[in-house]
Amino acid sequence: MNAAALSVSRGIARVTGAALGPYQAAVIRIGFSATWLLFLLRELPHRGELYGPDGPWSHDLAEQLIADNGAFTALMWSDGRTWFEIVYALAVLSSVLLLLGWRTRTMSVLFMVGVLSLQNRSVFMGDGGDNVIHLMSIYLVLTRCAQVWSLDARRARRAAAARARGERVTDRVGPVLWCVSGFLLLTVTLAGGLGGDWFVPALLWAVWVALGLWWIVRRGAEGSQPRILLDVVTNIVHNGALVVIMAEACLIYATAGWYKIQGSRWQDGTAVYYPLHLDYFSPWPALSDALAANGTMVMLITYGTVAVQVAFPFTLFNRRVKNVLLAAMMTEHAVIAVTLGLPFFSLAMIAADAVFLPTSFLRRLGGWVARARGRLSGRGPAGAPAPSPDGPGEGGTATVPGPRAGGAGTTAGAGAADGKDPEHTHVGFRA
């Protein structure tokens, strides 16, 4: 009984004491913001036809559909071209800033607003990759995805060093962003721009209130009870969002695999043959013809795709097998991007798969990038995760007290909670 209670205590301490998977969260942030940014830049010449006033899906048709499903889109606030260009430009800008990790909590909200506004304006323009980006843009708002590999993390390290030297650190940009966003949010709410479904308005207001509350609490002592409580809540929300992201990826592959099993073309091993002969999915006709001409290769790819997709959710309990299938799925999506001409769908799926990458691999990858950047700039690599001065979602945790009872096992549990275990933020993500 004591062992079970101790295990539960350790689990609670890990979930509440740290934002787990900081490298996985950073990869998801970078992957999806880069995918959306590249898509927006690629479709820049056609933006009016896709989401703007020049498209076949007119503003009136969009209004009728949104009145029925209650979806959120800022493009319904005006049917003018100027407003459309502003929203499109803000979507591009928020993607760039989220990719860099600048004021990540605010930028993640703007990123979500940009994604929902454009996709909900023309719902028939998307594919499976757009659906994944749609969902992940919401989940990113709930994560602390700037603990590493971000401008926020660098600013946090510099602020911590300045405090260590006895200097006073003042953040003026954060309060200004909070006031401006609050004014805009209040104006849009009073104007009736947040009608329809309640979820997105509630999320926007909840994040805005949380940022203001965090700024007030942060002015107190480092180990104050309100700060610890707020940090525990944000850790729980972050860890819950990561679990949802992993469950979403498993659900995508499981449903895709089981539906494929029911199809006759997948059962006889010829399903891959047919899209290779569609002009719309043949950017490289010679390559498609070469693959389709090899019956054995077509059969192996067809059966292998089904086997990997069905088996992947069950391999999460074995890290070695999971890593092998993860590499196979990422390779498969890279091949789809080239042979079928679906780069953004493939990038979105690879970004979703990245949540399962081992922490050891991501840290090595970060070290390689940092060394390469250091050689180019003549500086050393960036440091490790550091506490952020900007509140939940932008790095850092407060110290959470461990169990009061003594004993060697209890000491280990407390160490995981107070940050003395250097690997406590990587539980469930090790290689």
N, C-alpha and C positions, 0 to 999 in steps of 0.2 A: 504493500500500500504506500509506504514511504517512497519507494522507487518511482511509482506511478505519479505521485504528487510532485516529486522532484522533477520528473520529465515534463510534466505540465507547467511547472514553474519556470523551467528553462525555456520552454517554447514560448510562453507569454513574454518572458524577458527579451527574447530575441525579436519577436514580432513588434513589441512596443518600444524597444530600446534603440532600434536603428532602422533606417530605410534600407531594406535588403536589395541586393542586386544593383548597385549604383552604376556599374559598367553596362549591364544589360539595359537599364533605363536610358542611359546616354546613347547607346547604339540605336535604340528604338526612336529616340528623339531625332537623332541625326538622319537615320534612314528614311523616316516618313517625311520630315521637312524637306530633305533633298529630293525625294521622289516627287512630291507635290510641286516644289519649285521648278524642277526640270520639266514637268508636265505643263505648268503655266507658261514657261518660257518657250517651250516647243509649240504651243498653241497660240502664242501671242498674235501672229497674223490672222488667226481664225477665231479670236476670242469673241468677236461680235456675233458670229454665226452659232457658236457653241452655247454661250451663256447670255449674250447681250440682245439688244433690240433688233439685230439683223437675222436672228435665228428663226427657224420655222415654228418653234415652240414660243408663241407670242406671250406678251405680258398678261393679256387677258386669260389665256389658257392656263398659264402658271397660277394666276390668282384663283381660278376656279378649283384647280387641283389642291392648292395649299389651303383653301377654305375648307376642303373636305378632309385632308389628312393632318392639318395643323402643323406642318413642318416649318422650321425657322429658316428664313433667308432675308438678309438685309436688302437684297435687290428688289424686294416688293415695296420698299418704302418710296421708290420713285421709278418711273419708267424712262427717265432721260438718259442719254448717252454719257453725260458728264458724271452722273452718280455711278453708272456702271464702271467707268474708267477709274474712278476713285476706289471703288470696292476691289477691283482687280489689282490695282497698284498696291493697296494695303495687304491683299493676300500674298503678293510677291514679297513685299517688304517684311511681313511677319514671318514668312518662311525662311528668309535669309537670316533674320535675327534669332529665330528659334534654332536654326542650324548652328549658329555661332554660340548660342547659349547666353544671350544678353537679356537680362531681366526676364528670365525664362518663364516665371509664373504668368506675368502679363502677356508675354508673347505667345505662350501656349493657348491662352484664351483667345487672342486675336487670330491665331492660326485656326482654331476651331471655328470661329465665326466666319473666316474666309472660306474654309472648306464647305461648311454647311450652306453658306450663302450661294456659292456657285453651283454646287451639286444639286441642291434642292430647287434651284431656279430652273434647271433643265434635267429632269430626272432620267430622261431616256438617252442621255449622252454618255452614260457611264458604263462600266463593266465590273467584273468581280474585283479588280484591283481598286477601283474607286469606292466600292463598298467597304473594303478593308480600311482604306484611308479615312473614310467617313467615321467608322467606329473608333479607330485608333486616335483620331483627333480629339475625341471626347475623353478617352481614357488618359491621354497625355496630360490633360488638365489636372488630373488627380494624382499624378506621380511627382516625385522629387527627382527629376531627370537631369538636373544640372550639377550634381555633386562632383562629377569629373568631366573632363573634356569640354569645358565651357568657359566663356568669359566671366560668368558669375563665380566659378570656382577660382579662377585666377584673381579676381577682385577680392574674394574672401581670404585667400592666402596673403595678399598684400595688406588687407585690413588687419588680419591677425598679427602680422609682423609689425605693423605700425603701433598696435596696442601694446605689443610686447616691449616696444621702445618707449612706452609712456605717452605716445601721441594720441590726440583725440581724433576719432574718425567720424565724420559727418556725411550722411547720405542725403543729398538733396534731390537726386533724380527720382528715387523711389516715391517719396511723398508727392512730388509733382505729378508723376504718372497716376498715382492713386486718386488724386483730386480730379484730374482731367477725366479719367475713366469713369469716376463716380458721377461727375456732371453729365457726361454723355449718356451714361446708363439711365440716370434719372430723367433726362430729357426724352430719350426714346421711350421709356416706360410711360411717362405722362402723355406722350403723343400717341400712344396705342400701338407702337411698333413691335411690341413683344407679345402680341396676341397669339392665339393658337395654343399649341401644346405647352404645358407648364414647365417641362423639364429644363429646357435651355434657359429661360429667364431665371428660374430658381438657381440653376448652377452659376450663372453670371453674378447674381447678387450674393450668393454664398461665398464665392471666391473673393469678391470685392470686400465683403465684411470680414472674412478671415484675414486678408492682407492688412486691413486696418487694425484688427485686433492684435495681430502679430507685431505690428509696428509699436503699438502701445506697450505690449508685454515686454518687448525687447529692450525697452528703456529701463527696465528693472534689473535686478541682480542676475548674474549668469545662472545660478542654481535656484532661482525662485520657484515656488510651487506653481504659479500660473504658467510660467514658461515651460516647465517640465510637462504639465498637463497638455498644453497646446502642442508641444513637440510629440508627445505620445500619440495624440489624436492624428496628427499629420502622418506619423509613421504607419499607423494602422491603415489609414486611407491609402497611402502609397503602396504598402504591401498587398492590400486587397486589390488594388488596381492591377498590380503585376500578376496576381493570380487570375484575374479576369482575362487579361491579355493572353496568358498561357492557355487558359481554358478555351478562349475564342479560337486560337490557332489550332488546338487539338480538334475542336468541333468542326472547323473548316475542312481539315483533312479527313476526319472520320466520315462526315456526311458525303464528301466528294468520293471517297473510296467505296463506301457501301452503295451509293447510287450507281457508280460505275459497274459494280459487280452484277447489278440487275440488268445491264444493257447487253444485248446479244453481241454487238460488235466488240465489246470488251471481253466477253466470254470466249469468243473465237479468236481473239488476239489480233484483230485487224483495225481496231478503232483509230490508232495513230495514223494509219494510211490515208484516211479521208481528208483531214484538215491540211495535209501536205499537198493536196491537189486543188485547194481553193485559192484562187488568185488573191483574194483579200488577205490571206494568211501566208503568202509566199513572197516575201521581200527578196529572197535569193532563190529563184526557181531552180537553178542548177543544183544547189544544195538540197532542196526539198526532193527533187527527182532522184538524187543519189540515195537519200535515205529511204524513200518509198520503194526503190528498186530492190532493196535488200529485204526479202521477206522475213529472214531470221531476225534481223535487227528490229523490224517493226513489231514482231511478236514479243521479243524480249522487252522492248520499251513499253509495250502495252501492258503486259503482265507485271512488269517491274513497277510501273506507276501505281497500279492498283495495290500491289503488295505493300509498297512503302507507305502509301496513304492510309491504308487500313491498319497497319502494324504500328505506325509511329506513336499514337497515344499510349500504347501499351509498353513501349520501350522506355518511357520516362523513369521507370523503376530500375533500369540498368543503364548507367551513364555511358559505358563503352558502346553498347549497341545503339543508344540514342544518338551519340555523336556521329556514328557511321551513317545512320539513316538521315540525320540532319544534313550532313555533307552531301548525301545523295539527292535530297530534296532541293538544296540550294543549287546544286549542279543542274538538276532538271529544270529549274526555273531559269537559269542562265541560258540553257539550250533553247527553251521556249522563247526567250527574248530574241534570240538570233534567228531561229528557224521559222517561227511563226510571226515575227514582227510585233511582239507584245512586250516592249521593254518596261513600260510603267506598271503593268500588271505584275511582271516578274520582280521588279524592284520592290513593290509593295509587299509581295509574299516573302521575299528574302528578308526584308526589314522585320516582318512579323516573326519569321523563323529565328531571328537573331536573339530573341528573348531567351532561347534555350542554349545559346553558346556558353561554353565554360568560362568562368571568370579568369582562370589561368591563361587561356588563349587570348582573351580580350586585353588583359594586362600586358601580355607580351606584344600584342598588336599595338597597343598604345605606346609601349616603350620604343618599338621600331619607328613609329611615326614621330615621336618626340625626338629621337636621335637624328632622324633624317632632317627634321625641321631645325634642330640645333646645328647640324652641319651647314645647312643653307644660311642660317642667320648668324652663326658664330656664337650661339648661346647654348646653355645646357638644357636638358629636358625639363618639362614641367613637373611639378610636385604631385603628391598624392591628394586624395580628397581632403578638403578643408571645410570648416564650418562657414556658412554664408551669413552675411549680415542682412539678407533681404527676405528672410522669412521662409515659411513652408514652401517646399518645392524647389528651392534654390540651394540646397546643400545643408549639411550640418545637423547635429542632434544635441539635445541637452542630456545631461547625465541623469539616468534613471536609477533610483536606488534598487539594489538587489535584495534577495530574501534575507530576512534578519537572522534566521537560524544558522548555527555554526556548522562545521564539518567540511570535509574536503569537497564533497559533491556540491554543497551549497556555495562554496567559494568559487567553484568553476562556473556555476550559474550566474553569480553576481558579476564575475569577470566578463561574461558575455554581454551583460547588460550595461556595464559602465564603460565599455570600450577598450578594456585592457587586452582582449583577445583580438589580434589584428585581422582575423578572418571572420569575425562575427557578422560582418555585413554581406557575406557571400554564402550564407546558408542556403543550400538547395541549388547552388549554381556552380559548384566546384566541378573540375574536370573529372 
